[in-house]
């Protein structure tokens, strides 16, 4: 499969429109959820709206990447956009929570293919150095949805109605699809391809069993020691073992096992999994600290974390220029010293922590983790043969999504337990019935100053604990970086002049 006579500008424009609005959808929907829940009378299913979407994205990400390798990037990408639009229609006209959840699931399946396949299309359309610069900007551009989402969601809910939170995706998605269709031409081989249905079904069931555990913990109040959760984890392990057996015997496996003999793929999968587990788990709850201990408003607490992006954007751009000139292992090693510093500082926060201290700390974190914005995906693409780039990217992003999902649940449970244990000794001093809800609902109003300080100290101690755990994860990621190959990403030779299997990597002596 090759791309011919492409209008690169139109291809890139179509991809960016689709990606930005797919990301925007998440923040817009979260802003509108209180209104949607009230009108559809679905408070008991509140957490499942995000849970179903997340499950669908993660379950189908590697499968869609593989289908793009088999049947063409353009065809599968447009199919994903079509599913995203269909899910938006179903969600937008939903008369009940059940239909809304169905729509969000369909949206999630489509969204699961948009990012990895978009990166593969960019990889096919642009030479390495241009691609490095483009991909270094795509990650930072995803800040736009985070900034615009609350405003757009609030406007649609307040001035139109919540249905348009979803229906607005229809014209935008169609525009993205039309622009890409005009700009992109793709020739496909006539060889018959066979889908590994047994592997696909087993993979979906294995991931579903694994990911249902944190979703049930978050939404049904179960614990990690619950028999149901243990049973799901054991079932997931058995299904993964079955998947390995299936994939070792089929001609076109959904996830080729040879990917796990590729050093860079294994190392990068471990890095993104560990980082998402520790970083997302540790930092996602920080607005809760900012509101309850620092006394900030929810809006101010949310925007406080934009300091992370202020560091990540320039770091990503600089790394995009350097990654084709110096060994990427060296870049990662240098950059990943900064998250260690950042989480060490976060592990020292207390009731007297200032806004400036937090801004500087998150800026340092952003500078360090900016290396991942496009850098990891670029290395993955250049570490495998072109015909496997879709499934390789989907697989690494699968590990990233798994780390984030599990981290959010595990760290949320740890934080709630630490706070609950801490306030239990103050229960007789707190208003009746509030002690059991402080861990999730925040510090109640009207406490006397002395008692307020005690409760805030409990919160600070709980956050110190989880940031110390996060520090351990980023230290582990730093050491894993040393196992990356010491190579410089180099330009690929024209296909006519070089064998297809020749790696596009240049060893640094």
NUKESE-689336 format. One line per field, with one value per residue (C-alpha): residue number from 1; residue in three letters; x, y, z. Coordinates in steps of 0.001 Angstrom, whole numbers, m for minus. Layout:
BEGIN
num = (NUM / ...);
residu = (Ala / ...);
X = (X / ...);
Y = (Y / ...);
Z = (Z / ...);
***
This chain:
BEGIN
num = (1 / 2 / 3 / 4 / 5 / 6 / 7 / 8 / 9 / 10 / 11 / 12 / 13 / 14 / 15 / 16 / 17 / 18 / 19 / 20 / 21 / 22 / 23 / 24 / 25 / 26 / 27 / 28 / 29 / 30 / 31 / 32 / 33 / 34 / 35 / 36 / 37 / 38 / 39 / 40 / 41 / 42 / 43 / 44 / 45 / 46 / 47 / 48 / 49 / 50 / 51 / 52 / 53 / 54 / 55 / 56 / 57 / 58 / 59 / 60 / 61 / 62 / 63 / 64 / 65 / 66 / 67 / 68 / 69 / 70 / 71 / 72 / 73 / 74 / 75 / 76 / 77 / 78 / 79 / 80 / 81 / 82 / 83 / 84 / 85 / 86 / 87 / 88 / 89 / 90 / 91 / 92 / 93 / 94 / 95 / 96 / 97 / 98 / 99 / 100 / 101 / 102 / 103 / 104 / 105 / 106 / 107 / 108 / 109 / 110 / 111 / 112 / 113 / 114 / 115 / 116 / 117 / 118 / 119 / 120 / 121 / 122 / 123 / 124 / 125 / 126 / 127 / 128 / 129 / 130 / 131 / 132 / 133 / 134 / 135 / 136 / 137 / 138 / 139 / 140 / 141 / 142 / 143 / 144 / 145 / 146 / 147 / 148 / 149 / 150 / 151 / 152 / 153 / 154 / 155 / 156 / 157 / 158 / 159 / 160 / 161 / 162 / 163 / 164 / 165 / 166 / 167 / 168 / 169 / 170 / 171 / 172 / 173 / 174 / 175 / 176 / 177 / 178 / 179 / 180 / 181 / 182 / 183 / 184 / 185 / 186 / 187 / 188 / 189 / 190 / 191 / 192 / 193 / 194 / 195 / 196 / 197 / 198 / 199 / 200 / 201 / 202 / 203 / 204 / 205 / 206 / 207 / 208 / 209 / 210 / 211 / 212 / 213 / 214 / 215 / 216 / 217 / 218 / 219 / 220 / 221 / 222 / 223 / 224 / 225 / 226 / 227 / 228 / 229 / 230 / 231 / 232 / 233 / 234 / 235 / 236 / 237 / 238 / 239 / 240 / 241 / 242 / 243 / 244 / 245 / 246 / 247 / 248 / 249 / 250 / 251 / 252 / 253 / 254 / 255 / 256 / 257 / 258 / 259 / 260 / 261 / 262 / 263 / 264 / 265 / 266 / 267 / 268 / 269 / 270 / 271 / 272 / 273 / 274 / 275 / 276 / 277 / 278 / 279 / 280 / 281 / 282 / 283 / 284 / 285 / 286 / 287 / 288 / 289 / 290 / 291 / 292 / 293 / 294 / 295 / 296 / 297 / 298 / 299 / 300 / 301 / 302 / 303 / 304 / 305 / 306 / 307 / 308 / 309 / 310 / 311 / 312 / 313 / 314 / 315 / 316 / 317 / 318 / 319 / 320 / 321 / 322 / 323 / 324 / 325 / 326 / 327 / 328 / 329 / 330 / 331 / 332 / 333 / 334 / 335 / 336 / 337 / 338 / 339 / 340 / 341 / 342 / 343 / 344 / 345 / 346 / 347 / 348 / 349 / 350 / 351 / 352 / 353 / 354 / 355 / 356 / 357 / 358 / 359 / 360 / 361 / 362 / 363 / 364 / 365 / 366 / 367 / 368 / 369 / 370 / 371 / 372 / 373 / 374 / 375 / 376 / 377 / 378 / 379 / 380 / 381 / 382 / 383 / 384 / 385 / 386 / 387 / 388 / 389 / 390 / 391 / 392 / 393 / 394 / 395 / 396 / 397 / 398 / 399 / 400 / 401 / 402 / 403 / 404 / 405 / 406 / 407 / 408 / 409 / 410 / 411 / 412 / 413 / 414 / 415 / 416 / 417 / 418 / 419 / 420 / 421 / 422 / 423 / 424 / 425 / 426 / 427 / 428 / 429 / 430 / 431 / 432 / 433 / 434 / 435 / 436 / 437 / 438 / 439 / 440 / 441 / 442 / 443 / 444 / 445 / 446 / 447 / 448 / 449 / 450 / 451 / 452 / 453 / 454 / 455 / 456 / 457 / 458 / 459 / 460 / 461 / 462 / 463 / 464 / 465 / 466 / 467 / 468 / 469 / 470 / 471 / 472 / 473 / 474 / 475 / 476 / 477 / 478 / 479 / 480 / 481 / 482 / 483 / 484 / 485 / 486 / 487 / 488 / 489 / 490 / 491 / 492 / 493 / 494 / 495 / 496 / 497 / 498 / 499 / 500 / 501 / 502 / 503 / 504 / 505 / 506 / 507 / 508 / 509);
residu = (Unk / Unk / Unk / Unk / Unk / Unk / Unk / Unk / Unk / Unk / Unk / Unk / Unk / Unk / Unk / Unk / Unk / Unk / Unk / Unk / Unk / Unk / Unk / Unk / Unk / Unk / Unk / Unk / Unk / Unk / Unk / Unk / Unk / Unk / Unk / Unk / Unk / Unk / Unk / Unk / Unk / Unk / Unk / Unk / Unk / Unk / Unk / Unk / Unk / Unk / Unk / Unk / Unk / Unk / Unk / Unk / Unk / Unk / Unk / Unk / Unk / Unk / Unk / Unk / Unk / Unk / Unk / Unk / Unk / Unk / Unk / Unk / Unk / Unk / Unk / Unk / Unk / Unk / Unk / Unk / Unk / Unk / Unk / Unk / Unk / Unk / Unk / Unk / Unk / Unk / Unk / Unk / Unk / Unk / Unk / Unk / Unk / Unk / Unk / Unk / Unk / Unk / Unk / Unk / Unk / Unk / Unk / Unk / Unk / Unk / Unk / Unk / Unk / Unk / Unk / Unk / Unk / Unk / Unk / Unk / Unk / Unk / Unk / Unk / Unk / Unk / Unk / Unk / Unk / Unk / Unk / Unk / Unk / Unk / Unk / Unk / Unk / Unk / Unk / Unk / Unk / Unk / Unk / Unk / Unk / Unk / Unk / Unk / Unk / Unk / Unk / Unk / Unk / Unk / Unk / Unk / Unk / Unk / Unk / Unk / Unk / Unk / Unk / Unk / Unk / Unk / Unk / Unk / Unk / Unk / Unk / Unk / Unk / Unk / Unk / Unk / Unk / Unk / Unk / Unk / Unk / Unk / Unk / Unk / Unk / Unk / Unk / Unk / Unk / Unk / Unk / Unk / Unk / Unk / Unk / Unk / Unk / Unk / Unk / Unk / Unk / Unk / Unk / Unk / Unk / Unk / Unk / Unk / Unk / Unk / Unk / Unk / Unk / Unk / Unk / Unk / Unk / Unk / Unk / Unk / Unk / Unk / Unk / Unk / Unk / Unk / Unk / Unk / Unk / Unk / Unk / Unk / Unk / Unk / Unk / Unk / Unk / Unk / Unk / Unk / Unk / Unk / Unk / Unk / Unk / Unk / Unk / Unk / Unk / Unk / Unk / Unk / Unk / Unk / Unk / Unk / Unk / Unk / Unk / Unk / Unk / Unk / Unk / Unk / Unk / Unk / Unk / Unk / Unk / Unk / Unk / Unk / Unk / Unk / Unk / Unk / Unk / Unk / Unk / Unk / Unk / Unk / Unk / Unk / Unk / Unk / Unk / Unk / Unk / Unk / Unk / Unk / Unk / Unk / Unk / Unk / Unk / Unk / Unk / Unk / Unk / Unk / Unk / Unk / Unk / Unk / Unk / Unk / Unk / Unk / Unk / Unk / Unk / Unk / Unk / Unk / Unk / Unk / Unk / Unk / Unk / Unk / Unk / Unk / Unk / Unk / Unk / Unk / Unk / Unk / Unk / Unk / Unk / Unk / Unk / Unk / Unk / Unk / Unk / Unk / Unk / Unk / Unk / Unk / Unk / Unk / Unk / Unk / Unk / Unk / Unk / Unk / Unk / Unk / Unk / Unk / Unk / Unk / Unk / Unk / Unk / Unk / Unk / Unk / Unk / Unk / Unk / Unk / Unk / Unk / Unk / Unk / Unk / Unk / Unk / Unk / Unk / Unk / Unk / Unk / Unk / Unk / Unk / Unk / Unk / Unk / Unk / Unk / Unk / Unk / Unk / Unk / Unk / Unk / Unk / Unk / Unk / Unk / Unk / Unk / Unk / Unk / Unk / Unk / Unk / Unk / Unk / Unk / Unk / Unk / Unk / Unk / Unk / Unk / Unk / Unk / Unk / Unk / Unk / Unk / Unk / Unk / Unk / Unk / Unk / Unk / Unk / Unk / Unk / Unk / Unk / Unk / Unk / Unk / Unk / Unk / Unk / Unk / Unk / Unk / Unk / Unk / Unk / Unk / Unk / Unk / Unk / Unk / Unk / Unk / Unk / Unk / Unk / Unk / Unk / Unk / Unk / Unk / Unk / Unk / Unk / Unk / Unk / Unk / Unk / Unk / Unk / Unk / Unk / Unk / Unk / Unk / Unk / Unk / Unk / Unk / Unk / Unk / Unk / Unk / Unk / Unk / Unk / Unk / Unk / Unk / Unk / Unk / Unk / Unk / Unk / Unk / Unk / Unk / Unk / Unk / Unk / Unk / Unk / Unk / Unk / Unk / Unk / Unk / Unk / Unk / Unk / Unk / Unk);
X = (0 / 1429 / 274 / 307 / m245 / m1105 / m1883 / 28 / m1475 / m5028 / m4128 / m2625 / m5503 / m8103 / m6293 / m5868 / m9533 / m10603 / m8147 / m8791 / m12568 / m12400 / m10369 / m12650 / m15626 / m14329 / m14001 / m17237 / m19176 / m17727 / m18825 / m22359 / m22757 / m24569 / m27289 / m27483 / m27737 / m30492 / m32599 / m32138 / m32452 / m29270 / m27285 / m26616 / m24917 / m22925 / m19483 / m20304 / m20579 / m16815 / m16145 / m17839 / m16048 / m12681 / m13288 / m14209 / m11193 / m8760 / m10302 / m10260 / m7075 / m4675 / m7330 / m8007 / m4273 / m3933 / m6887 / m5222 / m2111 / m4201 / m6796 / m5331 / m4948 / m7458 / m10251 / m9971 / m9448 / m12585 / m14470 / m13369 / m14543 / m17847 / m18246 / m17422 / m20094 / m22617 / m21939 / m22419 / m25812 / m26952 / m25746 / m27264 / m30763 / m30582 / m33893 / m32385 / m29103 / m28982 / m29038 / m26492 / m24118 / m24558 / m23706 / m20646 / m19467 / m19744 / m17922 / m15169 / m14618 / m14161 / m11935 / m9735 / m8481 / m8213 / m4949 / m2783 / m3911 / m3481 / 133 / 681 / m800 / 1519 / 4387 / 3497 / 3055 / 6055 / 9792 / 11334 / 12605 / 9328 / 7386 / 9453 / 8559 / 4885 / 4423 / 6198 / 3444 / 453 / 729 / 866 / m1997 / m4199 / m4126 / m6648 / m9513 / m8608 / m8777 / m11828 / m13868 / m15420 / m16311 / m17835 / m19715 / m21065 / m22200 / m24002 / m25769 / m26687 / m27688 / m28784 / m29272 / m27146 / m28002 / m25740 / m22794 / m22811 / m24509 / m21874 / m19493 / m21462 / m20569 / m17039 / m16438 / m17821 / m15583 / m12521 / m13466 / m14049 / m10777 / m8820 / m10606 / m9740 / m6129 / m5207 / m4795 / m3871 / m3131 / m3789 / m2608 / m5045 / m3785 / m6538 / m6182 / m7520 / m8557 / m7542 / m11042 / m10103 / m7270 / m9411 / m12225 / m9792 / m7962 / m11206 / m12358 / m8954 / m8848 / m12504 / m11905 / m8863 / m10398 / m13747 / m11910 / m11032 / m14347 / m16305 / m14134 / m14777 / m18493 / m19752 / m17712 / m15850 / m12288 / m9259 / m9569 / m13187 / m13772 / m15380 / m12324 / m9891 / m11929 / m11837 / m8072 / m7527 / m9817 / m7876 / m4602 / m5958 / m7300 / m3952 / m2236 / m4778 / m4179 / m435 / m1130 / m3530 / m1262 / 1695 / m235 / m2006 / m625 / m1861 / m2081 / m3926 / m861 / 2214 / 4313 / 7510 / 6759 / 7672 / 11062 / 11678 / 13697 / 12379 / 8736 / 9095 / 11028 / 8663 / 5609 / 7049 / 7942 / 4516 / 2719 / 4757 / 4640 / 894 / 376 / 2388 / 1973 / m1733 / m2535 / m653 / m1494 / m5112 / m6399 / m4309 / m7251 / m8872 / m5857 / m5830 / m9482 / m9508 / m6057 / m5004 / m8515 / m8663 / m11858 / m12480 / m11689 / m8467 / m7453 / m7942 / m6015 / m3220 / m2175 / m1788 / 1714 / 2475 / 1649 / 3699 / 6714 / 5661 / 5079 / 8592 / 10166 / 8245 / 9196 / 12893 / 12906 / 11215 / 14166 / 16812 / 15495 / 16926 / 20294 / 21216 / 20535 / 16969 / 18106 / 20191 / 17213 / 14958 / 17560 / 18186 / 14494 / 13383 / 15574 / 13141 / 10024 / 12096 / 12772 / 9137 / 7641 / 10218 / 8965 / 5335 / 6040 / 6927 / 3660 / 1811 / m871 / 1389 / 2186 / 1953 / 604 / 4088 / 5548 / 2929 / 3358 / 7136 / 6751 / 4297 / 6391 / 9376 / 7218 / 6112 / 9680 / 10613 / 7617 / 7502 / 9934 / 7051 / 4858 / 5435 / 8891 / 7767 / 5421 / 8148 / 10592 / 7945 / 7268 / 10965 / 11615 / 9283 / 8631 / 6129 / 3493 / 3420 / 3472 / m283 / m463 / 2844 / 1557 / m1781 / m42 / 2191 / m766 / m2722 / m138 / m312 / m4091 / m3920 / m1450 / m3604 / m6805 / m5335 / m3360 / m6413 / m8293 / m5466 / m4235 / m7790 / m8439 / m5165 / m5883 / m9405 / m8172 / m5404 / m7801 / m10475 / m7960 / m6674 / m10040 / m11392 / m9508 / m11232 / m14695 / m16022 / m15026 / m16601 / m20264 / m22383 / m22188 / m19438 / m16375 / m17249 / m17724 / m14707 / m12452 / m14647 / m16730 / m14105 / m13797 / m17167 / m17744 / m17915 / m15227 / m13434 / m9905 / m8094 / m10086 / m9773 / m5983 / m6065 / m8203 / m6061 / m2968 / m4561 / m5165 / m1579 / m218 / m2350 / m1131 / 2474 / 2074 / 718 / 3303 / 6042 / 4682 / 4604 / 8235 / 9081 / 7385 / 9219 / 12548 / 11759 / 10909 / 14209 / 16205 / 14189 / 15173 / 18743 / 17577 / 16546 / 18859 / 21570 / 20595 / 19766 / 16589 / 17753 / 16051 / 14702 / 16182 / 13790 / 12033 / 13432 / 16950 / 16687 / 15068 / 11742 / 12964 / 16029 / 15655 / 15695 / 18028 / 21581 / 23801 / 25739 / 29234);
Y = (0 / 3337 / 6924 / 8575 / 12140 / 13447 / 17025 / 16925 / 20164 / 18886 / 15527 / 17191 / 19684 / 16922 / 14860 / 17803 / 18823 / 15289 / 14805 / 18147 / 17731 / 14127 / 15343 / 18359 / 16018 / 14537 / 17867 / 19263 / 16177 / 16224 / 19865 / 19042 / 15840 / 17346 / 18696 / 15444 / 13352 / 15586 / 15452 / 11720 / 10813 / 8778 / 9632 / 5955 / 5592 / 8844 / 7231 / 4753 / 7504 / 8035 / 4374 / 2966 / 5458 / 4640 / 900 / 1159 / 3349 / 974 / m2301 / m1488 / 579 / m2242 / m3984 / m865 / m302 / m3811 / m3325 / m149 / m2188 / m4786 / m2734 / 757 / 3737 / 5968 / 3414 / 2468 / 6060 / 7239 / 4263 / 5323 / 8864 / 7436 / 5453 / 8564 / 10535 / 7689 / 7525 / 11297 / 10990 / 8192 / 10121 / 13380 / 11963 / 9656 / 9520 / 7537 / 6773 / 3315 / 4804 / 7454 / 4735 / 2895 / 6058 / 6735 / 3170 / 3614 / 6953 / 5275 / 2581 / 5264 / 7413 / 4380 / 4402 / 8131 / 8979 / 5924 / 5790 / 9558 / 9220 / 6376 / 8473 / 11358 / 8865 / 7723 / 11255 / 13109 / 12440 / 11793 / 15259 / 16978 / 14280 / 14750 / 18436 / 17827 / 15114 / 17218 / 19812 / 17456 / 16574 / 20208 / 21092 / 18765 / 21434 / 23409 / 21014 / 21182 / 24993 / 25354 / 22381 / 23903 / 27111 / 25343 / 22854 / 25584 / 27686 / 24814 / 23714 / 27262 / 28768 / 25785 / 22384 / 19437 / 17444 / 19740 / 18766 / 15615 / 16766 / 19477 / 16615 / 15761 / 18756 / 18934 / 15212 / 15370 / 18354 / 16468 / 13395 / 15384 / 17325 / 14109 / 12323 / 15094 / 15373 / 11712 / 9074 / 5528 / 2544 / m882 / m4310 / m6906 / m9681 / m11241 / m10546 / m12724 / m11243 / m13082 / m13159 / m15581 / m13330 / m10185 / m11639 / m13033 / m9698 / m7786 / m10200 / m10110 / m6298 / m6068 / m8327 / m6288 / m2837 / m3671 / m4026 / m321 / 765 / m1330 / m65 / 3538 / 3177 / 343 / 889 / m2420 / m2826 / m4416 / m7319 / m8013 / m11577 / m10132 / m7979 / m10813 / m13081 / m10559 / m10167 / m13942 / m14330 / m11596 / m13413 / m16680 / m14979 / m13256 / m16653 / m17988 / m14950 / m15643 / m19226 / m18113 / m15374 / m17747 / m19990 / m17636 / m16058 / m12492 / m12082 / m9079 / m8313 / m9936 / m11521 / m10488 / m6923 / m8040 / m9159 / m5601 / m3909 / m397 / m1515 / m3363 / m555 / 2194 / 139 / m228 / 3466 / 4775 / 2217 / 3045 / 6791 / 6873 / 4654 / 6950 / 10370 / 10261 / 8488 / 11043 / 14313 / 13835 / 14394 / 17521 / 19949 / 18262 / 19328 / 22820 / 23381 / 21896 / 22831 / 25844 / 27307 / 27784 / 27737 / 24690 / 26742 / 28140 / 24684 / 23248 / 25980 / 25765 / 22516 / 24300 / 25087 / 21510 / 22350 / 25547 / 23297 / 20460 / 22583 / 24073 / 20799 / 18846 / 21286 / 21243 / 17448 / 17294 / 19156 / 17203 / 13652 / 13315 / 14734 / 13119 / 9642 / 9495 / 7470 / 10447 / 12787 / 10580 / 10120 / 13860 / 14774 / 12097 / 13480 / 16399 / 14399 / 12967 / 16511 / 17475 / 14618 / 15052 / 18637 / 17480 / 14956 / 17934 / 19881 / 20962 / 23291 / 26308 / 25415 / 28466 / 28809 / 29736 / 26518 / 24445 / 26339 / 25842 / 22159 / 21400 / 23409 / 21181 / 18083 / 19409 / 20090 / 16501 / 14685 / 16799 / 14296 / 11833 / 14191 / 12593 / 11269 / 7828 / 7425 / 8466 / 5924 / 3201 / 3951 / 3898 / 705 / m1554 / m2305 / 7 / m2707 / m3117 / 555 / 718 / m2216 / m1215 / 2271 / 868 / m1593 / 1010 / 3378 / 465 / 140 / 3904 / 3779 / 773 / 2580 / 5703 / 3762 / 1543 / 4428 / 6653 / 3926 / 2660 / 6092 / 7316 / 4404 / 4996 / 8697 / 8096 / 5474 / 7710 / 10623 / 8415 / 6915 / 10355 / 11998 / 9002 / 10177 / 13562 / 12158 / 13238 / 16861 / 17008 / 17716 / 14578 / 12340 / 14287 / 12222 / 9370 / 11703 / 13998 / 11691 / 12139 / 15216 / 17543 / 19509 / 20805 / 24517 / 26229 / 24338 / 26284 / 27376 / 24923 / 21926 / 23081 / 23067 / 19530 / 18258 / 20076 / 18493 / 15079 / 15970 / 17175 / 13968 / 11822 / 13680 / 13470 / 9695 / 9294 / 11679 / 9687 / 6565 / 8459 / 9411 / 5707 / 5130 / 7972 / 6768 / 3319 / 4893 / 6797 / 3598 / 1808 / 4585 / 3282 / 154 / 2092 / 1652 / 4294 / 5342 / 8472 / 8423 / 8750 / 9381 / 6332 / 5500 / 5436 / 2083 / 1397 / 1781 / m125 / m3333 / m2834 / m4545 / m2294 / m391 / 3411 / 3835 / 5038 / 3758 / 6326 / 5119);
Z = (0 / m1009 / m1069 / m4466 / m5670 / m2224 / m1324 / 1962 / 3261 / 2820 / 4358 / 7422 / 7720 / 7545 / 10171 / 12566 / 12294 / 13123 / 15982 / 17674 / 17595 / 18778 / 21765 / 22218 / 22467 / 25729 / 27557 / 26130 / 27202 / 30721 / 31080 / 29925 / 31944 / 34982 / 32661 / 30677 / 33844 / 35218 / 32037 / 31430 / 35139 / 35019 / 38135 / 38876 / 35472 / 35608 / 35749 / 32999 / 30376 / 30563 / 31390 / 28288 / 26037 / 27585 / 27281 / 23602 / 22764 / 24448 / 23287 / 19583 / 19288 / 18260 / 16141 / 14083 / 13686 / 12281 / 9923 / 8627 / 7831 / 5996 / 4137 / 3809 / 6125 / 4339 / 4228 / 7899 / 9099 / 7275 / 8689 / 12188 / 11502 / 10264 / 13508 / 15546 / 13664 / 14022 / 17761 / 17968 / 16249 / 18581 / 21645 / 20420 / 19980 / 23011 / 24888 / 27762 / 29475 / 27886 / 24385 / 25418 / 26638 / 23324 / 21436 / 23575 / 22970 / 19191 / 19465 / 21453 / 18828 / 16178 / 18368 / 19105 / 15513 / 14841 / 16635 / 15777 / 12145 / 11760 / 12864 / 10400 / 7557 / 8454 / 8497 / 4980 / 3630 / 5069 / 5168 / 8563 / 9475 / 8556 / 10359 / 13504 / 13582 / 12780 / 15382 / 17999 / 17507 / 17453 / 21150 / 22304 / 19947 / 21943 / 24662 / 22615 / 23417 / 27110 / 27029 / 24799 / 26011 / 29152 / 27290 / 24282 / 26462 / 28725 / 25764 / 24009 / 27177 / 28211 / 24856 / 22726 / 24416 / 25466 / 22330 / 20298 / 22451 / 20321 / 17112 / 16509 / 15705 / 12554 / 10328 / 11734 / 11218 / 7683 / 6908 / 8189 / 6148 / 2939 / 3255 / 3832 / 979 / m1468 / m389 / 47 / m2623 / m1708 / m3901 / m2438 / m3453 / m4756 / m2493 / m377 / 3336 / 6131 / 9464 / 12621 / 14133 / 16903 / 18005 / 17754 / 19881 / 22464 / 22661 / 23196 / 25914 / 27659 / 27685 / 28677 / 31675 / 32682 / 32220 / 33780 / 37090 / 37528 / 36003 / 38513 / 41355 / 40371 / 39661 / 41853 / 45016 / 44799 / 46106 / 44451 / 46898 / 45904 / 44583 / 41448 / 40706 / 41425 / 39180 / 36324 / 36646 / 36664 / 33637 / 31836 / 32526 / 31155 / 28032 / 27430 / 27619 / 25109 / 22873 / 22783 / 21727 / 18981 / 17648 / 17416 / 14985 / 12548 / 9380 / 10020 / 13804 / 15219 / 17340 / 15754 / 18494 / 16733 / 17879 / 21387 / 20145 / 19002 / 21716 / 21118 / 21061 / 24369 / 26069 / 24872 / 25863 / 29365 / 29554 / 28536 / 30717 / 33821 / 33233 / 32643 / 35666 / 37921 / 36343 / 35479 / 38717 / 40752 / 39033 / 37925 / 41462 / 42051 / 41466 / 44496 / 46579 / 45066 / 45950 / 49439 / 50738 / 48669 / 48552 / 44774 / 42707 / 40493 / 37380 / 38835 / 40041 / 36564 / 34796 / 37357 / 35721 / 32377 / 33652 / 32624 / 29013 / 29220 / 29770 / 27467 / 24350 / 23978 / 25109 / 22481 / 19729 / 20659 / 20863 / 17460 / 15964 / 17879 / 17514 / 13973 / 15030 / 18365 / 19813 / 21078 / 24076 / 25183 / 24733 / 26840 / 29580 / 29893 / 29753 / 32208 / 34968 / 35201 / 36201 / 39036 / 40242 / 39697 / 41689 / 44429 / 44794 / 44706 / 47448 / 49673 / 49275 / 52407 / 53693 / 53048 / 49417 / 47159 / 43636 / 42390 / 43848 / 42005 / 38724 / 38776 / 39659 / 36865 / 34426 / 35273 / 34765 / 31373 / 30265 / 31070 / 29644 / 26483 / 24964 / 24709 / 22644 / 19290 / 20111 / 21194 / 18222 / 15797 / 17235 / 17017 / 13339 / 12486 / 14452 / 12444 / 8810 / 7174 / 6825 / 10621 / 11632 / 12276 / 14660 / 16300 / 17093 / 18235 / 20538 / 22217 / 22630 / 24091 / 26870 / 27397 / 27740 / 30069 / 32318 / 32504 / 33202 / 35899 / 37415 / 37766 / 39609 / 41828 / 42859 / 43375 / 45725 / 47593 / 47981 / 49264 / 51749 / 53090 / 53565 / 55151 / 57571 / 58474 / 59122 / 61042 / 64147 / 63763 / 63204 / 66620 / 65871 / 62405 / 61579 / 61833 / 58758 / 56974 / 57918 / 55558 / 52581 / 52914 / 50852 / 47782 / 48477 / 49899 / 53122 / 54376 / 54816 / 58178 / 60087 / 62794 / 61763 / 64045 / 62839 / 59215 / 59517 / 60907 / 58020 / 55453 / 57016 / 56470 / 52803 / 52396 / 53927 / 51625 / 48537 / 49738 / 49885 / 46358 / 44895 / 46617 / 44917 / 41601 / 42194 / 42322 / 38971 / 37187 / 38598 / 37172 / 33786 / 33846 / 34265 / 31577 / 29128 / 29252 / 27416 / 24301 / 21336 / 21047 / 17547 / 15613 / 13549 / 9946 / 6627 / 4867 / 1533 / m1440 / m1640 / m5058 / m3765 / m543 / 615 / 2355 / 5466 / 5823 / 9107 / 8811 / 11742 / 11882 / 14652 / 16633 / 17401);
***
